[in-house]
Amino acid sequence: MSRKKTIQEVNEGSPDWLNTYGDMVTLLLTFFVLLFSMSTIDIAKFKAFINSIEGSSGILSGGSSIGDGSEVGNGINQLSNLDIYFDKTNEEEIQLKTQEELKQMHSDLKNYIQENNLEEEINVTLGNYYVVLTFKDGVLFDSGKAELKPEAIEILNKIGTQLSKYADNRIRFEGHTDNRPINTIRFPSNWELSAARAIAVAKYYIDELGFDPKQFSTEGFGEYAPIADNNTEEGRAKNRRVEIKILSKYVSYAVETEALQ
């Protein structure tokens, strides 16, 4: 009797271990792609993405996620410092943009003032949240008055040409005096005088040069924000001044107001 040949079955396709290996490699690749994408992530979009998947329904319409949908959400919520990270990142980005904008603005204004021969009338300084134009004593107003001098008009017009380039920036007008008291019917104290001078400059730009009043604010500091010693005539002259502060457009108004107190 002849022997029957045993027929060995040949499995078609890849071995099981190769399928498992392939899945693992694919998952690793996906993981590293995800890490790379998060390194340049748009924070606002990522937060919106997280909000969209927390407790979400299934991908297909009519389906529901396995469980209560909190697995992914809880994984994110376990990162207790996530909001702090976002806030810190946003703050750093805003700070960087603010400094870049202000440095460029300071350079442009300084060059503009030099080109127009206004160095004797105006100083330009750089602050943390703004660039300051300081009109020296006697440039805009006579002593004890809040009416613009005729020769001040030309100076304000020249500065207005440059200010018009900052339509997206808030601009603050500040009046300052020395500590010598004033007591007139119109100006019972230095507060009223300093405030009236700040308003006079702002109103000129609004009424005569067509600036948007929503862009402006005014303040009178009187004698209470000196930059020099009031015990000397030179110091008092420095304290009698009008300042125009051009605020960075990257800083919120609330933060600007708090920072300038």
C-alpha positions as CSV (number, residue, x, y, z in Angstrom):
1,M,0.0,0.0,0.0
2,S,1.4,3.4,-1.0
3,R,1.8,6.1,1.6
4,K,-0.4,9.1,1.4
5,K,1.5,12.3,1.1
6,T,0.8,14.8,3.8
7,I,-0.2,18.1,2.4
8,Q,1.1,21.1,4.4
9,E,-1.1,24.1,4.6
10,V,0.7,27.3,3.6
11,N,-0.5,30.4,5.4
12,E,-1.1,33.3,3.1
13,G,-0.2,36.8,4.0
14,S,2.3,38.1,6.5
15,P,3.1,36.3,9.8
16,D,1.2,37.4,12.8
17,W,4.3,38.8,14.5
18,L,5.0,41.0,11.4
19,N,1.5,42.5,11.7
20,T,2.0,43.3,15.3
21,Y,5.4,44.8,14.5
22,G,4.0,46.9,11.7
23,D,1.3,48.3,14.0
24,M,3.8,49.2,16.6
25,V,6.1,51.0,14.1
26,T,3.1,52.9,12.8
27,L,2.0,54.0,16.3
28,L,5.6,55.2,17.0
29,L,5.7,57.2,13.8
30,T,2.4,58.8,14.6
31,F,3.6,59.6,18.1
32,F,6.7,61.3,16.9
33,V,4.8,63.3,14.2
34,L,2.4,64.4,17.0
35,L,5.4,65.5,19.1
36,F,6.8,67.5,16.2
37,S,3.5,69.2,15.4
38,M,3.1,70.2,19.0
39,S,6.5,71.9,19.0
40,T,5.1,74.5,16.6
41,I,1.5,74.3,17.8
42,D,-0.9,77.2,17.5
43,I,-2.0,77.5,21.2
44,A,-5.4,78.9,20.4
45,K,-6.2,76.1,18.0
46,F,-4.9,73.5,20.3
47,K,-7.1,74.7,23.2
48,A,-10.1,74.7,20.8
49,F,-9.2,71.2,19.8
50,I,-9.0,70.0,23.4
51,N,-12.4,71.6,24.2
52,S,-13.9,70.0,21.2
53,I,-12.9,66.4,22.2
54,E,-13.6,66.7,26.0
55,G,-16.8,64.7,26.5
56,S,-17.4,64.6,22.8
57,S,-19.7,62.2,20.9
58,G,-18.4,59.6,18.4
59,I,-16.9,60.5,15.0
60,L,-19.8,59.1,13.0
61,S,-23.2,60.8,13.3
62,G,-25.5,58.8,15.6
63,G,-22.7,57.0,17.3
64,S,-21.4,57.6,20.8
65,S,-18.0,57.4,22.3
66,I,-16.9,54.4,24.4
67,G,-17.5,55.2,28.0
68,D,-18.4,58.7,29.0
69,G,-15.9,60.3,26.8
70,S,-13.8,61.5,29.7
71,E,-10.7,59.4,29.0
72,V,-9.1,61.9,26.7
73,G,-10.4,64.9,28.6
74,N,-9.1,63.6,31.9
75,G,-5.7,63.0,30.4
76,I,-5.6,66.6,29.4
77,N,-7.1,67.8,32.7
78,Q,-4.4,66.0,34.6
79,L,-1.9,68.5,33.2
80,S,-2.8,71.0,36.0
81,N,-0.3,73.6,34.7
82,L,-1.6,73.6,31.1
83,D,-3.4,77.0,31.5
84,I,-0.4,78.5,33.2
85,Y,1.8,77.2,30.4
86,F,-0.5,78.8,27.8
87,D,-0.7,82.1,29.7
88,K,3.1,82.2,30.2
89,T,3.7,81.4,26.5
90,N,1.2,84.1,25.4
91,E,2.8,86.6,27.8
92,E,6.2,85.9,26.4
93,E,5.1,86.2,22.9
94,I,3.3,89.5,23.6
95,Q,6.3,90.8,25.5
96,L,8.6,90.0,22.6
97,K,6.3,91.6,20.0
98,T,5.8,94.6,22.3
99,Q,9.6,95.3,22.6
100,E,10.1,94.8,18.9
101,E,7.3,97.3,18.1
102,L,8.5,99.9,20.6
103,K,12.1,99.7,19.6
104,Q,11.2,100.3,16.0
105,M,8.8,103.1,17.0
106,H,11.4,104.8,19.2
107,S,14.0,104.6,16.4
108,D,11.5,106.1,13.8
109,L,10.4,108.9,16.1
110,K,14.0,109.8,17.1
111,N,15.0,110.0,13.4
112,Y,12.0,112.0,12.5
113,I,12.6,114.5,15.3
114,Q,16.2,114.9,14.2
115,E,15.3,115.3,10.5
116,N,12.8,118.1,11.5
117,N,15.2,119.8,13.9
118,L,13.0,119.4,16.9
119,E,15.7,118.1,19.4
120,E,15.6,121.3,21.3
121,E,11.8,121.1,21.9
122,I,11.1,117.4,22.3
123,N,12.8,114.4,23.9
124,V,12.0,110.8,22.9
125,T,12.4,108.0,25.4
126,L,11.6,104.3,25.4
127,G,9.5,102.7,28.2
128,N,8.3,99.1,28.9
129,Y,4.9,99.6,27.4
130,Y,5.1,102.9,25.4
131,V,7.3,105.5,23.7
132,V,7.3,108.9,25.3
133,L,7.4,112.3,23.5
134,T,8.2,115.0,26.1
135,F,7.6,118.6,25.2
136,K,9.9,120.8,27.2
137,D,8.9,123.7,29.3
138,G,7.6,126.7,27.4
139,V,7.4,124.9,24.0
140,L,3.6,124.7,24.0
141,F,2.3,127.0,26.7
142,D,3.1,130.2,28.5
143,S,3.5,130.1,32.3
144,G,0.2,129.5,34.1
145,K,-1.8,129.2,30.9
146,A,-3.4,126.3,28.9
147,E,-3.8,128.0,25.5
148,L,-1.5,126.7,22.8
149,K,1.1,129.2,21.8
150,P,1.1,130.2,18.0
151,E,4.5,128.8,17.5
152,A,3.4,125.5,19.1
153,I,1.0,124.8,16.2
154,E,3.8,124.1,13.7
155,I,5.5,121.7,16.1
156,L,2.3,119.8,16.8
157,N,1.5,119.6,13.1
158,K,4.9,118.0,12.4
159,I,4.5,115.5,15.2
160,G,1.0,114.8,14.1
161,T,2.3,113.6,10.7
162,Q,4.2,110.9,12.5
163,L,1.5,110.1,15.0
164,S,-0.9,109.4,12.1
165,K,1.1,106.3,11.4
166,Y,0.1,104.7,14.7
167,A,-3.7,104.5,14.2
168,D,-3.8,101.1,15.9
169,N,-2.1,102.4,19.1
170,R,-3.7,104.1,22.0
171,I,-2.2,107.5,22.8
172,R,-2.2,109.2,26.2
173,F,-1.6,112.9,26.8
174,E,-0.3,113.8,30.2
175,G,0.2,117.2,31.8
176,H,2.8,117.9,34.5
177,T,3.7,121.0,36.6
178,D,6.3,121.9,39.1
179,N,5.4,122.3,42.8
180,R,4.9,126.0,42.9
181,P,1.3,126.6,43.8
182,I,-1.3,128.2,41.5
183,N,-4.7,129.5,42.6
184,T,-6.7,131.3,40.0
185,I,-10.4,131.3,39.1
186,R,-9.8,129.0,36.2
187,F,-7.0,126.9,37.8
188,P,-7.5,126.5,41.6
189,S,-4.5,124.1,41.7
190,N,-1.8,122.5,39.5
191,W,-4.1,119.6,38.9
192,E,-6.5,121.7,36.9
193,L,-3.7,123.4,35.0
194,S,-1.9,120.1,34.0
195,A,-5.2,118.5,33.0
196,A,-6.2,121.5,30.9
197,R,-2.9,121.4,29.0
198,A,-3.2,117.7,28.3
199,I,-6.7,118.2,27.0
200,A,-5.7,121.2,24.9
201,V,-3.1,119.2,23.0
202,A,-5.4,116.2,22.5
203,K,-8.3,118.4,21.3
204,Y,-6.0,120.1,18.8
205,Y,-5.2,116.7,17.2
206,I,-8.9,115.8,17.2
207,D,-10.4,119.1,16.1
208,E,-7.7,120.3,13.7
209,L,-6.0,117.2,12.4
210,G,-8.9,114.7,12.4
211,F,-7.6,112.1,14.8
212,D,-10.1,109.6,16.2
213,P,-11.0,110.6,19.8
214,K,-11.4,106.9,20.7
215,Q,-7.7,106.6,20.3
216,F,-6.9,109.2,22.9
217,S,-7.0,109.7,26.7
218,T,-5.8,112.6,28.8
219,E,-4.5,112.9,32.4
220,G,-3.3,115.7,34.6
221,F,-0.7,114.8,37.2
222,G,-0.1,118.2,38.6
223,E,3.1,118.3,40.6
224,Y,2.9,114.7,41.8
225,A,5.0,112.9,39.1
226,P,8.2,114.9,39.0
227,I,11.2,113.7,37.0
228,A,13.7,116.2,38.6
229,D,14.3,118.1,41.9
230,N,11.8,120.8,42.5
231,N,14.2,122.6,44.8
232,T,16.1,124.0,41.8
233,E,15.0,126.2,38.9
234,E,16.5,123.7,36.4
235,G,14.6,120.8,38.0
236,R,11.3,122.7,38.1
237,A,11.7,123.5,34.4
238,K,12.1,119.8,33.6
239,N,9.0,119.0,35.7
240,R,6.9,121.5,33.7
241,R,6.1,119.4,30.7
242,V,3.5,117.7,28.4
243,E,4.0,114.1,27.5
244,I,2.5,112.1,24.7
245,K,2.7,108.3,25.4
246,I,2.2,106.0,22.4
247,L,1.2,102.7,23.9
248,S,2.1,99.3,22.4
249,K,-0.8,97.8,20.4
250,Y,0.1,94.3,21.6
251,V,-0.7,95.0,25.2
252,S,-4.3,95.1,26.4
253,Y,-5.7,98.4,27.7
254,A,-6.2,97.0,31.1
255,V,-2.6,95.9,31.4
256,E,-1.4,99.2,30.0
257,T,-3.4,101.1,32.5
258,E,-2.2,99.1,35.4
259,A,1.4,99.3,34.2
260,L,1.4,103.0,33.9
261,Q,0.1,103.8,37.4
